[in-house]
Amino acid sequence: MTRVALLLLFADAAFAATADFTWSGAIAPNQTFEVKGLNGPVRVLPSAGTGASLRALRKGRRDDPNHVRIDVVPHPAGITVCAVYPSADSRPNECKPGNAGRNNVSNNDVHVEFEIRLPRGVHLTVKTVNGDVEARQIGGDVKAETVNGEIVVAAQGNVEARTVNGGITLELHPSSGAALNARVTNGEIASDLPLTFRGGAARRQVEATIGNGSKQLKLQTVNGNIRIRQASS
């Protein structure tokens, strides 16, 4: 057996079972598409039309990925999507918007990869624990939160991004205006775009204005760097 074949065999063995989930539907401008994950990355890109779409690939080494439910919950403010794991106690886990809902999990190794397409003008909220978050060409506001993972955002609206173990990269068009509040504990803050500092500036905490300061950027990490980069287009 060749080395390539061996690598493919080991890759297949890493996730013994997979399960795919897809969804598509309507969401209005200025509504919010919310994603609640646990283990696995979340990637969000623009859609070609006016509707939203979702693909969730569930993978398990020891636990059955079919036991992790993907719930899509429409509500007046938008749509909430959750990876709902089997409960660790007698109370059922459930998917609800915002701070509501429940996902009490113990020692479940199922990994869920979300790929989402959103129409222009929709806001995005992502909350996960172990996984990277990537959101590009988002027409509305973005709130992204993870514990162990990198965050990359390119959005036209306000951005709030927070992680513990990972860096944050924010891509801005040169003509963008923003009020920046960036904080790191173990890391550095750097910007490709000129900053006008409000008060003093430190390596680990920056409060500054970019351009006319028209939108809000709140970025925070504990172990990682924060980078403000110029968007390519």
N, C-alpha and C positions, 0 to 999 in steps of 0.2 A: 504494500500500500504506500502511495506517495505521501510526502509531507503535507501537501495541500489537502489530500483526502483525509488524512488524520486530523488536520485542523477543522475541517468541516464536520467530521464525526464528533469531535469534542464540543464544537459549537452547538450541534443538535442535542448533545447530551446535557448541556448546561440548562436548557429549558426542555423538559421532557414532554410538555404538552402546551398547546396554544389554543386560543379562542379569539375570534374576531367579532367585533360589534360595530355596526355602522348606523348612522342616523342622518337625516336631513330635514330641514324645516324652515319656516319663516321666522324672522325676528326683525323688529322695526328699528329704524335709526333712533339713537339715544337710549335704547334699552341696553341691558347688560347681559353678556354671556359669561356665566360663572362656571369654573371648573374646580372640583374638589378631588384631589388625588391623594395617594399615600406613597407608593413606590413606583417610580418611573417618570420619564420626561414628559413635558407638555410642549407641543410645538403649534403655534398659531400663525396662519398666513392669510392673506386676503382671498376672498372668493371671487370667481369670475362673474357671478350674477348677484341677485338680490337676496338669496337665501343663505343659510348657514349649513355646514355639514360637519360631521364628526366621524372619525374612525378611532376605535380603541382596540389595540392589540394586547390581549392578556397572555402572559407567559408564566408557567410555573415549573419549578424543579421538583419540589416535594408535594406542594399543594395543588389541587385541581383548579385551573383558571376559570372553569365554568361555575365555580362556587363564588366567584367575585362578580357581583351584579353591576351592570352599568345602568344607572337610572337617569332619565331625562325628565326634568320637572319644569313645565312652563308655569309662570306666575305673572302678576301684573307688571313687575319691573323687568322681566326678561325670561331667561332660561337658565336653570342650574343643572349641571351634569356632575354626577358623583360616581366614583368607584366605591361601591358598597361591599365591604368585606364581611365574612361571617363573624358574628358577634362572639366576643370572648366570655360573655356571661348570658344570663337568661333573657336580658332585654334585647330586642331586635335593633340593629343598626338601621338608620333611615337617612334619606337624602332630602334636605330642606335648604332654602336660600339663606345666605348670610351666615350669621353665627348660630343659627338653629341647625337641627339635625344631629346625628350621632354616628360615630364610626369607632367603636371600641374593639380593637384588634389585638390579638396576641400571637406572635410567632408564625405569621403567614408570609410565605415567600413569593406570592404572586406579584408579578411586575406588570404594570399597565402603562402602555405607551399611548398617549393621546395625540392625535393630529387633527387640527380643527381649521376650518376655513370660515372667515367671517366677512360679511358685506361691509361696505364703507359706512362709517358713522356709528357703529356699534361699540359700546364700551366692553372692556374685558377685565375679569377678575380671575386670578389663578391662585389656588392655595394647595400646596403639596408639602411633603416631608422629605422624601429622598428622591430627588430628581431635578434635572435642569429645566429651566423655563426659557423658551424662545418665542418672542412675539414680534413679528415684523410687519411693517406697513399697516399698522392699526390706525383706523381713522378717528377713533374716540380716545377716551381715557384708558389707562392701564394700571391695574393694581396686581402686583406679582409677589408672591411670598413662598419661600421654600426654606428648609433647614439645611439640608446637605445638597447643594447644587449651585450651578452658575445661572445667572439671569442675563439675558440679552433682550433689549427692547428697542424698537423703532416705532414711534407713535406720534400722531399729530396733536393729541390732547395732553392732559396732565399725566404724570407718571409717578407712581409710588412703588418702589421695589425694595424688598428686604430679604436677606439671607443671613445665615450664620456661618456656614463653612462653604465659601465660594465667592467669586468675584461678580461684579455687576458691570455690564457694558451698556451704555446708552448711546444710540446713534441719532444725531440731530442734523437737520439740514442747516447750512450756513446762515440762512435767513431766519431761522427759528429764534423766538424770544422766550426766555424762561428765567424764573427765579429758582436758583439751585440751592438745595440744602443737602449736603453729602457728608456722611460720617462713616469712618472705619475705626476698628480697634487695633487690629494687627494687619496693616496694609498701607497703601498709599492712594492718593486721589490725583488724577491727571486729566487734562482736557486739551483736545486739539483746537477747540474754539476759544476765543478770547473771553476772559472773565473779568467782570468789574466787581471787586470784593466789597461786601457790605461789612464794614468794621475790619477786624484782623483776619488773617488767614493762617491756618496751621496745616501740617502735613496730613493730619487725620480728621480734620473738620473744616469744611468749606461752606460758607454762605456767600453766594455771589449772584450776579445778574448776567445773563447772556442776552445780548440785544435789548429789546424793549421789555423783557421780563414778563411776557404776557401769560405764560402758563407755569404751573408749579411742578417742580421735580424734587422728590424726596427719596433719597437713596441711602441705604444703610446696610453694612455688613460687619461682621465681627472678624472673621479670618479670610481676608481676600482684598483685592484692589477694586477701586471704582475708576472706570475710564469713560470719559465723554469723547466720543469720536464723531467726526464729520461723516454724514451719510453719503454714500456714493451717488445717490440720485434723489 
